[in-house]
Amino acid sequence: MRRAEIIANGLVQGVGFRYFVVREAQALGLKGYVKNLYSGEVLTVVEGEKYMVEELYNKIKIGTSFADVKNASIKWSESKNEFTKFEIRF
């Protein structure tokens, strides 16, 4: 199990991006959360199997048809096993 913090920037707020991330993460069986940052970016904190987290990261880099992801970065760390589900945080 691995943990990752993914930050996406571009046109990622106000376009349903967080809901897209929730659907994709839940479909992959991942746990964690996604939230908007005051900087206009979206932060995803996720835990799960490394290849599943990488799959989510690849989907985040593409985004939805309404979003325009300019850049996405990922920072890996050890899993803390602190989540029971994947959710949107405010």
OpenMM code with the backbone's topology and positions (N, CA, C; nanometers):
from openmm import Vec3, app, unit

residues = "MET ARG ARG ALA GLU ILE ILE ALA ASN GLY LEU VAL GLN GLY VAL GLY PHE ARG TYR PHE VAL VAL ARG GLU ALA GLN ALA LEU GLY LEU LYS GLY TYR VAL LYS ASN LEU TYR SER GLY GLU VAL LEU THR VAL VAL GLU GLY GLU LYS TYR MET VAL GLU GLU LEU TYR ASN LYS ILE LYS ILE GLY THR SER PHE ALA ASP VAL LYS ASN ALA SER ILE LYS TRP SER GLU SER LYS ASN GLU PHE THR LYS PHE GLU ILE ARG PHE".split()
positions = [
    Vec3(0.0841, -0.1191, 0.0000),
    Vec3(0.0000, 0.0000, 0.0000),
    Vec3(0.0878, 0.1243, 0.0000),
    Vec3(0.0463, 0.2223, -0.0801),
    Vec3(0.1194, 0.3477, -0.0898),
    Vec3(0.0238, 0.4640, -0.0713),
    Vec3(0.0815, 0.5789, -0.0399),
    Vec3(0.0059, 0.7036, -0.0241),
    Vec3(0.0630, 0.8029, -0.1237),
    Vec3(-0.0247, 0.8852, -0.1801),
    Vec3(0.0214, 0.9885, -0.2726),
    Vec3(-0.0598, 1.1145, -0.2521),
    Vec3(0.0074, 1.2274, -0.2717),
    Vec3(-0.0596, 1.3568, -0.2767),
    Vec3(-0.0465, 1.4055, -0.4207),
    Vec3(-0.1601, 1.4270, -0.4825),
    Vec3(-0.1640, 1.4699, -0.6224),
    Vec3(-0.2227, 1.6099, -0.6271),
    Vec3(-0.1532, 1.6997, -0.6948),
    Vec3(-0.2037, 1.8365, -0.7120),
    Vec3(-0.2234, 1.8600, -0.8611),
    Vec3(-0.3448, 1.9002, -0.8965),
    Vec3(-0.3773, 1.9323, -1.0356),
    Vec3(-0.4076, 2.0806, -1.0451),
    Vec3(-0.3545, 2.1446, -1.1493),
    Vec3(-0.3877, 2.2853, -1.1702),
    Vec3(-0.4307, 2.3083, -1.3136),
    Vec3(-0.4856, 2.4247, -1.3361),
    Vec3(-0.5478, 2.4589, -1.4635),
    Vec3(-0.6929, 2.4922, -1.4345),
    Vec3(-0.7808, 2.4622, -1.5291),
    Vec3(-0.9246, 2.4823, -1.5076),
    Vec3(-0.9787, 2.3549, -1.4426),
    Vec3(-0.9671, 2.3485, -1.3085),
    Vec3(-1.0056, 2.2278, -1.2352),
    Vec3(-1.1062, 2.2561, -1.1234),
    Vec3(-1.1486, 2.3800, -1.1083),
    Vec3(-1.2508, 2.4126, -1.0085),
    Vec3(-1.3743, 2.4659, -1.0801),
    Vec3(-1.4907, 2.4260, -1.0281),
    Vec3(-1.6163, 2.4721, -1.0863),
    Vec3(-1.6580, 2.3964, -1.2107),
    Vec3(-1.5945, 2.2812, -1.2365),
    Vec3(-1.6246, 2.2036, -1.3575),
    Vec3(-1.6553, 2.0568, -1.3261),
    Vec3(-1.6826, 2.0254, -1.1990),
    Vec3(-1.7136, 1.8884, -1.1597),
    Vec3(-1.5924, 1.7984, -1.1458),
    Vec3(-1.4757, 1.8572, -1.1358),
    Vec3(-1.3512, 1.7795, -1.1322),
    Vec3(-1.3430, 1.6918, -1.0074),
    Vec3(-1.3791, 1.7457, -0.8912),
    Vec3(-1.3722, 1.6661, -0.7684),
    Vec3(-1.4643, 1.5449, -0.7757),
    Vec3(-1.5829, 1.5629, -0.8322),
    Vec3(-1.6766, 1.4517, -0.8438),
    Vec3(-1.6232, 1.3448, -0.9391),
    Vec3(-1.5562, 1.3887, -1.0437),
    Vec3(-1.4889, 1.2970, -1.1361),
    Vec3(-1.3826, 1.2156, -1.0617),
    Vec3(-1.3016, 1.2827, -0.9803),
    Vec3(-1.1957, 1.2140, -0.9049),
    Vec3(-1.2564, 1.1126, -0.8080),
    Vec3(-1.3644, 1.1505, -0.7400),
    Vec3(-1.4309, 1.0585, -0.6469),
    Vec3(-1.4786, 0.9331, -0.7208),
    Vec3(-1.5462, 0.9508, -0.8330),
    Vec3(-1.5967, 0.8357, -0.9091),
    Vec3(-1.4828, 0.7435, -0.9515),
    Vec3(-1.3758, 0.8028, -1.0043),
    Vec3(-1.2635, 0.7223, -1.0522),
    Vec3(-1.1928, 0.6507, -0.9371),
    Vec3(-1.1720, 0.7206, -0.8261),
    Vec3(-1.1038, 0.6607, -0.7105),
    Vec3(-1.1870, 0.5473, -0.6518),
    Vec3(-1.3165, 0.5685, -0.6389),
    Vec3(-1.4027, 0.4640, -0.5842),
    Vec3(-1.4063, 0.3423, -0.6756),
    Vec3(-1.4083, 0.3654, -0.8059),
    Vec3(-1.4087, 0.2543, -0.9020),
    Vec3(-1.2803, 0.1721, -0.8917),
    Vec3(-1.1702, 0.2370, -0.8532),
    Vec3(-1.0413, 0.1688, -0.8395),
    Vec3(-1.0217, 0.1100, -0.6991),
    Vec3(-1.1172, 0.1334, -0.6099),
    Vec3(-1.1079, 0.0805, -0.4744),
    Vec3(-1.0086, 0.1550, -0.3865),
    Vec3(-0.9864, 0.2827, -0.4168),
    Vec3(-0.8905, 0.3635, -0.3408),
    Vec3(-0.9605, 0.4372, -0.2273),
    Vec3(-0.8819, 0.4806, -0.1305),
    Vec3(-0.9342, 0.5545, -0.0158),
    Vec3(-0.8597, 0.6862, -0.0027),
    Vec3(-0.9289, 0.7878, 0.0501),
    Vec3(-0.8666, 0.9179, 0.0689),
    Vec3(-0.9675, 1.0291, 0.0488),
    Vec3(-0.9200, 1.1409, -0.0039),
    Vec3(-1.0098, 1.2539, -0.0264),
    Vec3(-0.9563, 1.3448, -0.1360),
    Vec3(-1.0454, 1.4302, -0.1839),
    Vec3(-1.0112, 1.5321, -0.2826),
    Vec3(-1.0726, 1.6624, -0.2333),
    Vec3(-1.0003, 1.7742, -0.2521),
    Vec3(-1.0558, 1.9031, -0.2111),
    Vec3(-0.9952, 2.0157, -0.2935),
    Vec3(-1.0728, 2.1244, -0.3042),
    Vec3(-1.0243, 2.2453, -0.3702),
    Vec3(-0.9290, 2.3178, -0.2770),
    Vec3(-0.8265, 2.3778, -0.3347),
    Vec3(-0.7345, 2.4633, -0.2595),
    Vec3(-0.7624, 2.6087, -0.2955),
    Vec3(-0.7307, 2.6976, -0.2032),
    Vec3(-0.7524, 2.8411, -0.2285),
    Vec3(-0.6712, 2.8917, -0.3461),
    Vec3(-0.5651, 2.8224, -0.3814),
    Vec3(-0.4793, 2.8611, -0.4939),
    Vec3(-0.5445, 2.8354, -0.6293),
    Vec3(-0.6602, 2.7674, -0.6289),
    Vec3(-0.7266, 2.7324, -0.7546),
    Vec3(-0.6928, 2.5912, -0.8000),
    Vec3(-0.6078, 2.5246, -0.7251),
    Vec3(-0.5688, 2.3877, -0.7571),
    Vec3(-0.6610, 2.2891, -0.6855),
    Vec3(-0.6491, 2.1620, -0.7224),
    Vec3(-0.7237, 2.0559, -0.6549),
    Vec3(-0.6226, 1.9576, -0.5976),
    Vec3(-0.6392, 1.9263, -0.4690),
    Vec3(-0.5526, 1.8326, -0.3989),
    Vec3(-0.6254, 1.6998, -0.3829),
    Vec3(-0.5564, 1.5918, -0.4182),
    Vec3(-0.6074, 1.4573, -0.3944),
    Vec3(-0.5073, 1.3858, -0.3051),
    Vec3(-0.5539, 1.3349, -0.1916),
    Vec3(-0.4717, 1.2522, -0.1032),
    Vec3(-0.5321, 1.1128, -0.1124),
    Vec3(-0.4513, 1.0163, -0.1545),
    Vec3(-0.5053, 0.8843, -0.1855),
    Vec3(-0.4138, 0.7742, -0.1336),
    Vec3(-0.4751, 0.6652, -0.0902),
    Vec3(-0.4003, 0.5479, -0.0465),
    Vec3(-0.4562, 0.4239, -0.1154),
    Vec3(-0.3656, 0.3333, -0.1494),
    Vec3(-0.4058, 0.2089, -0.2130),
    Vec3(-0.2857, 0.1418, -0.2761),
    Vec3(-0.3130, 0.0399, -0.3568),
    Vec3(-0.2059, -0.0284, -0.4296),
    Vec3(-0.1415, 0.0712, -0.5249),
    Vec3(-0.0096, 0.0647, -0.5366),
    Vec3(0.0636, 0.1646, -0.6155),
    Vec3(0.0125, 0.1731, -0.7592),
    Vec3(-0.0116, 0.0583, -0.8222),
    Vec3(-0.0542, 0.0627, -0.9621),
    Vec3(-0.1931, 0.1246, -0.9775),
    Vec3(-0.2776, 0.1103, -0.8742),
    Vec3(-0.4103, 0.1725, -0.8783),
    Vec3(-0.4002, 0.3234, -0.8583),
    Vec3(-0.3107, 0.3658, -0.7688),
    Vec3(-0.2882, 0.5088, -0.7487),
    Vec3(-0.2326, 0.5704, -0.8767),
    Vec3(-0.1419, 0.4991, -0.9441),
    Vec3(-0.0876, 0.5483, -1.0711),
    Vec3(-0.1966, 0.5598, -1.1768),
    Vec3(-0.2901, 0.4660, -1.1766),
    Vec3(-0.4022, 0.4712, -1.2703),
    Vec3(-0.4872, 0.5956, -1.2449),
    Vec3(-0.5158, 0.6248, -1.1171),
    Vec3(-0.5907, 0.7459, -1.0838),
    Vec3(-0.5137, 0.8704, -1.1268),
    Vec3(-0.3839, 0.8717, -1.1016),
    Vec3(-0.3005, 0.9855, -1.1412),
    Vec3(-0.3093, 1.0090, -1.2923),
    Vec3(-0.3041, 0.9024, -1.3689),
    Vec3(-0.3150, 0.9154, -1.5152),
    Vec3(-0.4498, 0.9725, -1.5558),
    Vec3(-0.5555, 0.9337, -1.4873),
    Vec3(-0.6891, 0.9870, -1.5173),
    Vec3(-0.6986, 1.1349, -1.4775),
    Vec3(-0.6386, 1.1705, -1.3639),
    Vec3(-0.6387, 1.3101, -1.3190),
    Vec3(-0.5656, 1.3985, -1.4193),
    Vec3(-0.4543, 1.3502, -1.4745),
    Vec3(-0.3777, 1.4291, -1.5718),
    Vec3(-0.4609, 1.4611, -1.6959),
    Vec3(-0.5537, 1.3730, -1.7301),
    Vec3(-0.6399, 1.3950, -1.8472),
    Vec3(-0.7609, 1.4797, -1.8088),
    Vec3(-0.8236, 1.4478, -1.6949),
    Vec3(-0.9395, 1.5239, -1.6481),
    Vec3(-1.0656, 1.4881, -1.7239),
    Vec3(-1.1634, 1.5766, -1.7155),
    Vec3(-1.2914, 1.5577, -1.7840),
    Vec3(-1.2962, 1.6479, -1.9061),
    Vec3(-1.4043, 1.6341, -1.9825),
    Vec3(-1.4185, 1.7190, -2.1012),
    Vec3(-1.4390, 1.8656, -2.0636),
    Vec3(-1.4859, 1.8920, -1.9407),
    Vec3(-1.5082, 2.0299, -1.8965),
    Vec3(-1.3842, 2.0913, -1.8323),
    Vec3(-1.2936, 2.0075, -1.7845),
    Vec3(-1.1718, 2.0555, -1.7184),
    Vec3(-1.0609, 2.0754, -1.8212),
    Vec3(-0.9626, 2.1537, -1.7830),
    Vec3(-0.8421, 2.1721, -1.8639),
    Vec3(-0.7230, 2.1643, -1.7689),
    Vec3(-0.6727, 2.0422, -1.7491),
    Vec3(-0.5617, 2.0199, -1.6568),
    Vec3(-0.4323, 2.0627, -1.7252),
    Vec3(-0.3699, 2.1659, -1.6702),
    Vec3(-0.2434, 2.2148, -1.7259),
    Vec3(-0.1258, 2.1331, -1.6744),
    Vec3(-0.1324, 2.0945, -1.5477),
    Vec3(-0.0215, 2.0210, -1.4866),
    Vec3(-0.0751, 1.9407, -1.3689),
    Vec3(-0.0126, 1.8257, -1.3455),
    Vec3(-0.0446, 1.7454, -1.2275),
    Vec3(0.0865, 1.6893, -1.1739),
    Vec3(0.1022, 1.6958, -1.0425),
    Vec3(0.2239, 1.6432, -0.9803),
    Vec3(0.1841, 1.5414, -0.8744),
    Vec3(0.2756, 1.4488, -0.8482),
    Vec3(0.2477, 1.3447, -0.7502),
    Vec3(0.3660, 1.3335, -0.6548),
    Vec3(0.3348, 1.3188, -0.5270),
    Vec3(0.4373, 1.3011, -0.4243),
    Vec3(0.4027, 1.1750, -0.3466),
    Vec3(0.4934, 1.0793, -0.3466),
    Vec3(0.4705, 0.9492, -0.2839),
    Vec3(0.5184, 0.9488, -0.1380),
    Vec3(0.4498, 0.8695, -0.0576),
    Vec3(0.4934, 0.8444, 0.0806),
    Vec3(0.4367, 0.7100, 0.1248),
    Vec3(0.4693, 0.6728, 0.2468),
    Vec3(0.4184, 0.5473, 0.3010),
    Vec3(0.2727, 0.5638, 0.3427),
    Vec3(0.1953, 0.4603, 0.3252),
    Vec3(0.0548, 0.4608, 0.3628),
    Vec3(0.0412, 0.4766, 0.5151),
    Vec3(-0.0555, 0.5582, 0.5556),
    Vec3(-0.0840, 0.5763, 0.6984),
    Vec3(-0.2093, 0.4990, 0.7394),
    Vec3(-0.2777, 0.4422, 0.6400),
    Vec3(-0.3982, 0.3633, 0.6632),
    Vec3(-0.4994, 0.4389, 0.7493),
    Vec3(-0.5218, 0.5659, 0.7158),
    Vec3(-0.6104, 0.6491, 0.7972),
    Vec3(-0.7493, 0.6692, 0.7372),
    Vec3(-0.7744, 0.6184, 0.6173),
    Vec3(-0.9023, 0.6415, 0.5504),
    Vec3(-0.9849, 0.5142, 0.5427),
    Vec3(-1.1169, 0.5304, 0.5462),
    Vec3(-1.2067, 0.4162, 0.5307),
    Vec3(-1.2830, 0.4217, 0.3990),
    Vec3(-1.2785, 0.5378, 0.3313),
    Vec3(-1.3497, 0.5561, 0.2046),
    Vec3(-1.2821, 0.6686, 0.1276),
    Vec3(-1.3359, 0.6995, 0.0092),
    Vec3(-1.2877, 0.8142, -0.0678),
    Vec3(-1.3995, 0.9166, -0.0708),
    Vec3(-1.3663, 1.0439, -0.0383),
    Vec3(-1.4691, 1.1471, -0.0246),
    Vec3(-1.4189, 1.2839, -0.0699),
    Vec3(-1.5132, 1.3739, -0.0819),
    Vec3(-1.4821, 1.5149, -0.1063),
    Vec3(-1.4751, 1.5837, 0.0291),
    Vec3(-1.3706, 1.6607, 0.0498),
    Vec3(-1.3599, 1.7424, 0.1714),
    Vec3(-1.3683, 1.8889, 0.1322),
    Vec3(-1.4228, 1.9666, 0.2222),
    Vec3(-1.4411, 2.1105, 0.1961),
    Vec3(-1.3579, 2.1935, 0.2902),
] * unit.nanometer
topology = app.Topology()
chain = topology.addChain("A")
for resn in residues:
    res = topology.addResidue(resn, chain)
    for name in ("N", "CA", "C"):
        topology.addAtom(name, app.Element.getBySymbol(name[0]), res)
